[in-house]
Amino acid sequence: MARRCASDLGIVGAAKIAQAWAGGTRYSPDMDPQARPRRTTRATYVGHGIVVGRIENEWRLFRGMKDNYAFVVPGCGTWEFLYRGGTYSQGPGVLQLKQPGELLRELRRDGPASYDIVVFDNQVLAAAGMASSTARELVFDVPQLVANDPRAAPLLSLLGWARQATAGAAEPLAVENAIAEAALVLASLGAPQRAVGREARTVRRAREYLQDRMTGQVRLDDLADHVRLDKFHLVRAFRDQVGAPPYAYLTHARVHRARELLRAGLPAGRVALEVGYCDQSQLHRHFVRIVGTTPGAYAASARSAPSSVALGACAPMR
């Protein structure tokens, strides 16, 4: 029997399996905010490292990093998002793929969107990669899959079985089989990181430099020298292709890593040092702004969760 979570994930609590969907406050200008239908979010832990969620009447534009692999099945509404230097249109008939640690930035939304989302424990994808001889960091070549693509069939099948599981109408073996089939498909969609996306080589190298030096001090001049581009052109290209300037990207990468360490049980003071902050207060300030809760509250929620699956927060960058 699936375990039902609270219907609104906007508040992080000890009983939640997920972080808040604490989003941005930028809305489409063609409707009075007071007249918009109420946004609702529901999620259920299906078991075996899978969460299925339903989001309705989404107007907000998000920018941030997710904690888990996931795929989104839109029901209505269209939007555009940026992925590694490319702009993609999203809506019904196209599945969107998400991966942990990747900066997600939505650029535009045409009216409210409603969609289903299936979120995986990352260990499920790691095991599937080992079984399919693709044991490497899973980075999606493209962040979309057309619904009539044969590879999308196991993903849509998993969503169907997950819905039945939440109603107590699915046999465990059927759900487990659907999870395994979908995980194998997602693992097969991975590509070597250096061959992914439409980013300029300098931007890709700049991202790698920031990731490698997360725990130390990074100077813009050093970053520009590393990629052999003047700092003004680098900042502009990085923002255009990644969705944020280098410092904001590094901040989100640090907070993303901090969430991983907190879920692993490390105390917040040590986590702050592990991700490159001088003290816990620095981590606290950025964590609250991006995640929408304190490191301590996040850690407590993770300890009480039935799974390591999380619906990662996407707060606006400032």
Backbone hydrogen bonds, N-H to C=O, Kabsch-Sander energy under -0.5 kcal/mol:
donor,donor_aa,acceptor,acceptor_aa,energy
2,A,165,A,-1.0
3,R,45,Y,-1.8
4,R,2,A,-0.5
5,C,43,A,-1.2
9,L,7,S,-0.6
11,I,8,D,-0.6
13,G,11,I,-0.6
16,K,13,G,-1.5
22,A,20,A,-1.6
23,G,21,W,-1.2
24,G,61,L,-0.6
27,Y,25,T,-0.5
31,M,28,S,-0.8
35,A,32,D,-1.9
36,R,32,D,-0.7
36,R,33,P,-0.8
40,T,56,E,-1.8
42,R,54,R,-2.2
43,A,6,A,-0.5
44,T,52,V,-2.4
45,Y,3,R,-1.6
46,V,44,T,-0.8
46,V,50,I,-2.0
47,G,50,I,-1.2
50,I,47,G,-0.7
51,V,119,V,-2.3
52,V,44,T,-2.4
53,G,117,I,-3.1
54,R,42,R,-2.6
55,I,115,Y,-2.7
56,E,40,T,-2.5
58,E,113,A,-3.1
59,W,57,N,-0.6
61,L,26,R,-0.8
64,G,104,L,-2.1
66,K,102,E,-0.7
70,A,98,K,-1.9
71,F,118,V,-1.9
72,V,96,Q,-2.7
73,V,116,D,-2.9
75,G,114,S,-3.4
76,C,114,S,-1.7
78,T,110,D,-0.8
79,W,90,Q,-2.3
80,E,108,R,-2.4
81,F,88,Y,-2.1
82,L,105,R,-2.8
83,Y,86,G,-2.9
85,G,241,Q,-2.3
86,G,83,Y,-1.8
88,Y,81,F,-2.7
90,Q,79,W,-3.3
94,V,91,G,-1.6
95,L,145,L,-3.2
96,Q,72,V,-1.9
97,L,143,P,-2.8
98,K,70,A,-3.0
101,G,66,K,-2.2
102,E,99,Q,-1.3
104,L,64,G,-3.7
105,R,82,L,-0.8
105,R,103,L,-0.5
106,E,62,F,-2.9
107,L,80,E,-2.4
108,R,80,E,-1.2
110,D,78,T,-2.5
111,G,109,R,-1.0
113,A,58,E,-1.8
114,S,76,C,-1.9
115,Y,55,I,-2.6
116,D,73,V,-2.3
117,I,53,G,-2.3
118,V,71,F,-2.5
119,V,51,V,-3.1
120,F,69,Y,-2.9
121,D,49,G,-2.5
124,V,121,D,-1.6
125,L,121,D,-1.0
126,A,122,N,-2.1
127,A,123,Q,-2.4
128,A,124,V,-2.0
129,G,125,L,-2.3
130,M,126,A,-1.9
131,A,127,A,-2.1
132,S,128,A,-1.7
133,S,130,M,-1.1
134,T,129,G,-3.1
136,R,134,T,-2.2
139,V,137,E,-1.1
139,V,191,A,-0.5
141,D,189,L,-1.5
145,L,95,L,-2.0
147,A,93,G,-2.7
149,D,146,V,-2.1
152,A,149,D,-2.1
153,A,149,D,-0.6
153,A,150,P,-0.9
156,L,152,A,-2.5
157,S,153,A,-2.5
158,L,154,P,-2.1
159,L,155,L,-2.0
160,G,156,L,-2.1
161,W,157,S,-2.6
162,A,158,L,-2.8
163,R,159,L,-2.2
164,Q,160,G,-1.8
165,A,161,W,-2.4
166,T,162,A,-2.0
167,A,163,R,-0.9
167,A,164,Q,-0.5
168,G,165,A,-1.6
169,A,164,Q,-3.0
175,V,171,E,-1.8
176,E,172,P,-2.9
177,N,173,L,-2.5
178,A,174,A,-2.1
179,I,175,V,-2.3
180,A,176,E,-2.2
181,E,177,N,-2.4
182,A,178,A,-2.3
183,A,179,I,-2.6
184,L,180,A,-2.1
185,V,181,E,-1.7
186,L,182,A,-2.4
187,A,183,A,-2.5
188,S,184,L,-1.7
189,L,185,V,-0.9
189,L,186,L,-0.9
190,G,187,A,-1.1
191,A,139,V,-2.4
195,A,192,P,-2.0
196,V,193,Q,-1.6
197,G,141,D,-0.9
198,R,84,R,-2.6
199,E,84,R,-0.6
204,R,200,A,-2.3
205,R,201,R,-2.5
206,A,202,T,-1.9
207,R,203,V,-2.3
208,E,204,R,-2.2
209,Y,205,R,-2.2
210,L,206,A,-2.2
211,Q,207,R,-2.4
212,D,208,E,-2.4
213,R,209,Y,-1.5
214,M,211,Q,-1.1
216,G,213,R,-1.3
223,L,219,R,-2.3
224,A,220,L,-2.7
225,D,221,D,-2.5
226,H,222,D,-2.2
227,V,223,L,-1.6
228,R,224,A,-0.8
229,L,224,A,-2.1
234,L,230,D,-2.2
235,V,231,K,-2.4
236,R,232,F,-1.9
237,A,233,H,-2.5
238,F,234,L,-3.0
239,R,235,V,-2.3
240,D,236,R,-2.2
241,Q,237,A,-2.2
242,V,238,F,-2.7
243,G,238,F,-0.7
243,G,239,R,-1.3
244,A,238,F,-0.6
249,Y,245,P,-2.3
250,L,246,P,-2.6
251,T,247,Y,-2.3
252,H,248,A,-2.3
253,A,249,Y,-2.4
254,R,250,L,-2.4
255,V,251,T,-2.3
256,H,252,H,-2.5
257,R,253,A,-2.2
258,A,254,R,-2.4
259,R,255,V,-2.2
260,E,256,H,-1.6
261,L,257,R,-2.2
262,L,258,A,-2.5
263,R,259,R,-2.3
264,A,260,E,-1.3
265,G,262,L,-1.3
266,L,261,L,-2.1
271,V,267,P,-2.4
272,A,268,A,-2.4
273,L,269,G,-1.2
274,E,270,R,-2.3
275,V,271,V,-1.6
276,G,273,L,-1.2
277,Y,272,A,-2.8
282,Q,279,D,-0.6
283,L,279,D,-1.2
284,H,280,Q,-2.7
285,R,281,S,-2.3
286,H,282,Q,-2.0
287,F,283,L,-2.9
288,V,284,H,-2.4
289,R,285,R,-1.6
290,I,286,H,-2.2
291,V,287,F,-3.0
292,G,287,F,-0.8
292,G,288,V,-1.1
293,T,287,F,-0.5
298,Y,294,T,-2.4
299,A,295,P,-2.5
300,A,296,G,-2.2
301,S,297,A,-2.2
302,A,298,Y,-2.4
303,R,299,A,-2.2
304,S,300,A,-1.4
305,A,301,S,-0.6
305,A,302,A,-0.7
312,G,310,A,-1.1
315,A,290,I,-0.5
